Amino acid sequence: MAIPRIAVGNLVRVKSALADKYDRLARARKSKPLKAKLVRQAERFRRDAERIAGRLSS
């Protein structure tokens, strides 16, 4: 079952926004373990957005 292109584009925007959010949260934290966790989450959302965008272009 194919996902409509509009929904895929929205998903890319949402994942990118979440990555930005977690980057901001990581910068605001002083705890090194929590900062590292938030950075990893941001990287995961960014990878997801890139993967989904790659499907959109192919």
TIMAR-996250 format. One record per residue (C-alpha): residue number from 1; z, y, x. Coordinates in nm, 2 decimals, padded with zeros to 4 digits. Layout:
[NUM,[Z,Y,X]],
...
This chain:
[1,[00.00,00.00,00.00]],
[2,[-00.11,00.33,00.15]],
[3,[00.11,00.64,00.15]],
[4,[-00.06,00.96,00.04]],
[5,[-00.15,01.20,00.32]],
[6,[00.06,01.47,00.16]],
[7,[00.37,01.25,00.16]],
[8,[00.30,01.16,00.53]],
[9,[00.26,01.52,00.62]],
[10,[00.59,01.60,00.45]],
[11,[00.76,01.31,00.63]],
[12,[00.64,01.45,00.96]],
[13,[00.79,01.80,00.87]],
[14,[01.12,01.65,00.76]],
[15,[01.16,01.43,01.08]],
[16,[01.08,01.74,01.30]],
[17,[01.33,01.95,01.11]],
[18,[01.59,01.68,01.15]],
[19,[01.52,01.67,01.52]],
[20,[01.56,02.05,01.55]],
[21,[01.89,02.02,01.35]],
[22,[02.03,01.76,01.58]],
[23,[01.93,01.96,01.89]],
[24,[02.11,02.26,01.76]],
[25,[02.42,02.05,01.68]],
[26,[02.42,01.90,02.03]],
[27,[02.41,02.25,02.19]],
[28,[02.71,02.36,01.98]],
[29,[02.93,02.06,02.08]],
[30,[03.16,02.05,02.38]],
[31,[03.23,01.67,02.38]],
[32,[02.99,01.50,02.62]],
[33,[02.98,01.17,02.43]],
[34,[02.91,01.35,02.10]],
[35,[02.65,01.57,02.26]],
[36,[02.47,01.27,02.41]],
[37,[02.47,01.09,02.07]],
[38,[02.32,01.39,01.90]],
[39,[02.05,01.43,02.16]],
[40,[01.96,01.06,02.12]],
[41,[01.94,01.11,01.74]],
[42,[01.71,01.41,01.79]],
[43,[01.49,01.22,02.03]],
[44,[01.46,00.93,01.78]],
[45,[01.36,01.17,01.50]],
[46,[01.10,01.34,01.73]],
[47,[00.96,01.00,01.82]],
[48,[00.94,00.90,01.46]],
[49,[00.75,01.22,01.37]],
[50,[00.51,01.17,01.66]],
[51,[00.45,00.81,01.55]],
[52,[00.39,00.91,01.19]],
[53,[00.16,01.20,01.29]],
[54,[-00.04,00.95,01.50]],
[55,[-00.10,00.74,01.20]],
[56,[-00.20,01.05,01.00]],
[57,[-00.47,01.14,01.26]],
[58,[-00.61,00.79,01.29]],
